[in-house]
């Protein structure tokens, strides 16, 4: 019984992998569409975590007398990760409904559409994380590498939650308005 289940999952993942060029092109097209005709381009994806880091860092510095320069990289890393997970879940909610035209044209593995959402938000996370690691190289006294080692677990969690949430709006159209 268990081997039949594992063969089914393995064949589904193999089919999903066979479409890897298609879903990677979907991710690339979504990123290009998002930043087309944008003055700052990729800078917009850095603006939100950086602005929240500055505001929260100043508040924590004033309230708890925490050094801004020691706390800000940790805060940026946490905010970037939280933004990735929340955007993956939120966009995963809409992924099947927004990809209706692809689904109707050809029977594709449905996991590819929430995966596109996770990879897109994961790209923005990696950009923010790169900025944090640049700070870590400049001031190595803060050990951010231990935080970075936990990233694959978070990506797996975001993918699982995005896939679970992707089916709900297809069944209930008002689900997106709850968040």
C-alpha positions in Angstrom: 0.0 0.0 0.0 2.8 2.4 1.0 4.8 1.6 -2.1 1.9 2.3 -4.4 1.4 5.6 -2.8 5.1 6.5 -3.0 5.1 5.4 -6.7 2.2 7.8 -7.3 3.9 10.7 -5.6 7.2 9.9 -7.4 5.4 9.8 -10.8 3.6 13.1 -10.0 6.9 14.8 -9.0 8.6 13.4 -12.2 5.8 14.9 -14.3 6.1 18.2 -12.5 9.9 18.1 -13.1 9.3 17.4 -16.8 7.5 20.8 -17.0 10.3 22.7 -15.2 11.2 24.9 -18.2 7.6 25.9 -18.5 7.1 26.9 -14.9 10.5 28.6 -14.8 9.4 30.7 -17.8 6.2 31.5 -15.9 8.3 32.8 -13.0 10.5 34.8 -15.3 7.5 36.3 -17.1 5.8 37.2 -13.9 9.0 39.0 -12.7 9.4 40.8 -16.0 5.7 41.8 -16.0 6.0 43.1 -12.4 8.9 45.4 -13.1 8.1 46.4 -16.7 8.1 50.2 -17.1 9.1 50.6 -13.5 11.5 53.4 -12.5 13.2 51.5 -9.7 12.7 48.0 -11.0 13.9 45.5 -8.5 14.4 48.3 -5.9 10.7 48.1 -5.2 11.1 44.6 -3.8 13.8 46.0 -1.4 12.0 49.1 -0.5 9.3 47.5 1.7 11.6 45.3 3.9 14.2 48.1 4.1 11.6 50.8 5.1 10.0 48.4 7.7 13.5 47.6 9.0 14.4 51.3 9.5 11.1 52.1 11.2 11.0 49.1 13.5 14.7 49.4 14.2 14.3 53.1 15.3 11.3 52.1 17.4 13.1 49.2 19.1 16.2 51.4 19.6 14.1 54.1 21.4 11.9 51.7 23.4 14.3 49.0 24.4 17.7 50.7 23.9 18.8 48.1 21.4 21.7 49.0 19.1 20.1 49.7 15.7 23.1 48.5 13.7 23.2 45.2 15.6 19.5 44.6 15.4 18.6 45.8 11.9 20.2 42.9 10.0 18.3 40.3 12.0 15.1 42.3 11.6 15.7 42.6 7.9 16.3 38.9 7.6 13.1 38.1 9.6 11.0 40.6 7.7 12.2 39.3 4.3 11.4 35.8 5.4 8.0 36.7 6.7 7.2 38.7 3.5 8.2 35.6 1.4 6.0 33.2 3.4 3.0 35.6 3.5 3.3 36.5 -0.2 3.6 32.8 -1.2 0.5 31.9 0.8 -1.5 35.0 -0.5 -0.5 34.5 -4.1 -0.9 30.7 -3.8 -4.5 31.4 -2.8 -5.1 32.9 -6.2 -2.8 30.8 -8.3 -5.3 28.2 -9.6 -7.9 30.8 -10.3 -5.5 33.1 -12.1 -4.1 30.2 -14.1 -7.4 29.0 -15.3 -6.5 29.6 -19.0 -3.4 27.4 -18.7 -5.3 24.7 -16.9 -8.1 24.6 -19.5 -5.7 24.4 -22.4 -3.6 21.4 -21.3 -3.7 19.0 -18.3 -0.7 20.2 -16.3 0.3 19.2 -12.8 -1.6 21.7 -10.6 1.2 22.0 -8.1 3.2 24.0 -10.7 1.0 27.1 -10.2 1.5 27.5 -6.4 5.1 26.6 -7.0 5.4 29.6 -9.3 4.1 31.8 -6.5 6.6 30.4 -4.1 9.5 30.8 -6.5 8.6 34.4 -7.3 8.4 35.4 -3.6 11.5 33.3 -3.0 13.4 35.4 -5.5 12.5 38.6 -3.7 13.5 36.9 -0.4 16.9 36.0 -1.9 17.4 39.6 -3.0 16.7 40.9 0.5 18.8 38.1 2.1 21.7 39.0 -0.2 21.5 42.6 1.1 21.6 41.2 4.7 24.6 39.0 3.9 26.5 41.9 2.4 26.2 43.6 5.8 27.4 40.3 7.4 30.5 40.4 5.3 31.2 44.0 6.2 30.7 43.4 10.0 31.3 39.7 10.6 30.8 39.9 14.4 27.1 39.1 13.9 26.5 35.5 13.0 23.7 35.6 10.4 24.8 32.4 8.7 22.9 30.4 11.3 19.7 32.1 10.3 20.4 31.4 6.6 20.8 27.7 7.3 17.1 27.5 8.3 15.9 28.9 4.9 15.2 25.6 3.1 12.8 24.5 5.8 10.9 27.8 5.4 10.7 27.4 1.6 9.3 23.9 2.1 6.7 25.2 4.6 5.7 28.1 2.3 5.3 25.7 -0.7 3.1 23.4 1.4 0.9 26.2 2.7 0.6 27.8 -0.7 -0.6 24.5 -2.2 -3.1 24.0 0.5 -4.5 27.5 0.1 -4.6 27.4 -3.7 -7.6 25.1 -3.8 -9.8 27.1 -1.4 -10.5 30.1 -3.7 -11.5 27.8 -6.5 -14.2 26.4 -4.2 -15.1 29.6 -2.3 -14.8 32.9 -4.3 -14.9 35.1 -1.2 -11.9 33.5 0.6 -9.4 36.1 -0.6 -11.3 38.9 1.2 -10.7 37.3 4.6 -7.1 38.4 4.6 
